[in-house]
Amino acid sequence: MAWNYKPGVPIYQQIVSIMKAGIASGTYPAGSRVPTVREMALEAGVNPNTMQRAFAEMEREGYFYSVRTSGRYVTEDTEKLKDLRKSLSQAHIGELFRQLRGLGMKDEEILTAVREWTETEGREPAAGRKE
């Protein structure tokens, strides 16, 4: 997982965003055990207190839950995970539109470009099938 931090945004908030993306993408599957605070802090190159703050936020938001003797786990709430994917996708779509509008494109031009992209480069062959 890439741990690239941007200036001007608290690192723990950036970690929360990275972890949410990891959950949405399946890097951290529903019900899976999350590495310990120390393990994650070492991997991310941050102070364990910073990672603890990010973990606490993930728990507060309901993406992690703790089991007293065995650690933290990713939620198994399918609705919560579905909502997370939807909110992240909406944010990415919004950013795409803002950038392309900044290039002078109209919404219809953007939608046409997206359709064209999905019909050519955006296609991925089905698993096990060669095209």
N, C-alpha and C positions, 0 to 999 in steps of 0.2 A: 504494500500500500504506500502511496506517495504522501509524504508528510512535508509539503511545501507551505510555509507560512507567509502571509502577507502582512506588511506593516499597517498599523492603524486599526487592526481588529484584534481583540483579545485572543490569545492563543487557545484558551480553553474553548471559546466559541468556534474557532476554526476546527478544533479537534471534534467537537460535537457534529459539525457539518460533515467532516470526513467520515465519521463513524456512521452517520445516518446514510450517507451514500453507500458505505460498505454493507449496511443492512439491506438497503433497497436493491443493490446489485447481487446479493447473495454471498458476498465475501464472508459475512456473518449471518448464516442462515437462522431462521426462526427456531428458537429452542436451543440453539448452540451455546456452549459455554464460552464466555468472553475471557480472553487472557487477563491475568491479574493487573492491577494498577502498575506495579513495578515493571512487569514485562512490557506492557504497552508504553510506559514512560521511556523505557530504554529504547524500544523500537522507534518511537516518535522523536526521541532526542529532547525530551522535556523533563522538568522537575516532576517527581511523583505527586506533589501537591497540586500541580496544574492538571495532571491526568485525573486525580481524584475529583477535582472540581468538575471536569468534563463528565466523568462517570456519574457523579451525583446528579448532574443536569439530565443525563440520559435516563436515569431512574425516575427523576421527577416528572419527565415528559412521558414516561411509560414505555420507553424502548428497551430498557433493561429491568430485570428484577433480580433480587438477591435471594439466595438460599443460604441460610446461616452457616452451614458447615462446608458448603461446596462451591461457593463463589457466585458470580453474576452470570446471567443468561439473557439472551435476546428474547424479547417477547414472542409469544406464539399467537398473539391476537391478530388474526388475518385481516380484519377491518383496519386496524391501526397500520399494518404494513401496507395495505392497499392505499390508504390515505397518504402515507409517507411517499410512496412511489408517485402518486398523483401530484402531490405538492412539489416534489422535486422536479418532475417533468414540466409542470406549469412554470416553475422558475426558469428552467432552461429554455423553454419556448419563448417566454417573455424576453429573456436576454437576447435570443436569436432575433426576434422581431425588432427590439430596440437597436441592435447593431445594424441590421439591414435597412431599417428606416433611416438610420444615420447615413447610409450610403445613398439615400434618395429613393429607395424602392417603396412602392405602394404595397398594401397588404395583399392584394390579388397577385401581384408579381411575386411576392414572397411565397404565397401558397402554391403558385405554379412551379416555382423553382424547387420547392420541397417535394411536390409530386414527381417532377422530373428526376430529382435526385433519388427518390425511393424506387423509381422504375429502372434506374441504371446502377449507379454505385451503391445504393442503399440495400440492394438485394444480397442476402446471404443464403448460400445453399443450405438446404435442410440437412440435419445431422446424418452422416453416413451416405449422403447422395452427392455425386459429382455432377457438375454442370459444365 
